[in-house]
Amino acid sequence: MDPIVVCPKCKIEKPLTNLLTAQSNQNVIFECEHCHFIKRNITTKKG
């Protein structure tokens, strides 16, 4: 079971794998399928 993520804009809850994209340069992109809010370059423990 995937962790649930809450969109900071519309507050909809969705499984983590449907909302986050990890890129090869260690950038993470959040994209809400409902309101299309996008946040790029999310800081992770690896970079």
C-alpha positions as CSV (number, residue, x, y, z in Angstrom):
1,M,0.0,0.0,0.0
2,D,1.4,3.4,-1.0
3,P,1.6,6.3,1.3
4,I,-1.0,9.0,0.8
5,V,0.1,12.5,-0.4
6,V,-2.0,15.7,0.0
7,C,-1.9,18.3,-2.7
8,P,-0.9,21.7,-1.1
9,K,-3.2,23.6,-3.5
10,C,-6.5,21.6,-3.7
11,K,-6.0,19.3,-0.7
12,I,-7.0,16.1,-2.6
13,E,-5.4,12.9,-1.3
14,K,-3.8,10.4,-3.7
15,P,-1.3,7.6,-3.5
16,L,2.3,8.6,-3.7
17,T,3.2,6.8,-6.9
18,N,0.5,8.7,-8.8
19,L,1.8,12.1,-7.9
20,L,5.7,12.1,-7.7
21,T,8.2,11.6,-10.5
22,A,11.8,11.0,-9.7
23,Q,14.4,12.1,-12.3
24,S,17.9,10.8,-12.9
25,N,19.4,14.0,-11.6
26,Q,17.8,13.4,-8.2
27,N,15.1,16.1,-8.8
28,V,11.6,15.1,-7.7
29,I,8.5,16.6,-9.3
30,F,5.0,16.7,-7.7
31,E,2.1,17.0,-10.1
32,C,-1.5,16.9,-9.0
33,E,-3.8,15.0,-11.4
34,H,-6.8,16.9,-10.1
35,C,-5.8,20.6,-10.2
36,H,-2.6,20.3,-12.2
37,F,-0.5,22.0,-9.6
38,I,3.2,21.3,-10.2
39,K,6.1,21.7,-7.8
40,R,9.6,21.0,-9.1
41,N,13.0,20.4,-7.6
42,I,11.7,19.0,-4.3
43,T,14.6,18.5,-1.8
44,T,15.2,14.9,-0.8
45,K,17.7,13.3,1.5
46,K,19.9,12.4,-1.4
47,G,20.1,15.9,-2.9
